[in-house]
Amino acid sequence: MQSVAIRKRRFMALLIDWLYISAYLILLFGVMQIVYWLAFNGIPTFSYLQSQLIATLTSVIPVIIIFSIMEGSSQAATFGKRFNHLRISYPNHFRSRSVIRNMVKFLPWQLGHMGVIHGMYKDFNWFAMTLIYVSMLLAVLYIMMVLIRQDQRHLPDLLAGTFVEKSS
């Protein structure tokens, strides 16, 4: 029964974290619109490589860093996990494991960005579609692993050697 309760808490934590990430992205969008209009008198044209770097450096990497810091702290939890009384359990070296966990956790998001940007600039060819499909398959795999596995660990947990537990 406790595993069902933790599973529900994990999905609620995911929703709350998604809301925080969405708020960050909306704020980022607003700030960048102001910067573009003040500095460039409009949105500049970006190259393929510039678009890939902007997406990675302004969205994915900052979120990985923030989540790694939160989960690598003494509370070992993101906003959503704190709200739902969950924490990440680390066997040792929790800071490096937190970075590994979050890099793998946000890999589908990065692959999705890469695929869509590639498709926008170079047509939605086999490469773009492969990146998009792999990103979606990984996201579904992560969710299914939490639902099916007894220990509720997904690929980021397995690779980092972590698991989510109820906080005290």
VENPEKA-V185443 format. One record per run of one state. SS is the DSSP state (alpha for helix, beta for strand, coil for the rest). FROM is the first residue (numbers start at 1). TO is the last residue. If there is no record, write none. Layout:
# VENPEKA-V185443
ss=<SS	SS>
from=<FROM	FROM>
to=<TO	TO>
This chain:
# VENPEKA-V185443
ss=<coil	alpha	coil	alpha	coil	alpha	coil	beta	coil	alpha	coil	alpha	coil	alpha	coil	alpha	coil	beta	coil>
from=<1	2	41	48	73	79	84	86	91	94	106	107	123	126	149	155	161	162	167>
to=<1	40	47	72	78	83	85	90	93	105	106	122	125	148	154	160	161	166	168>
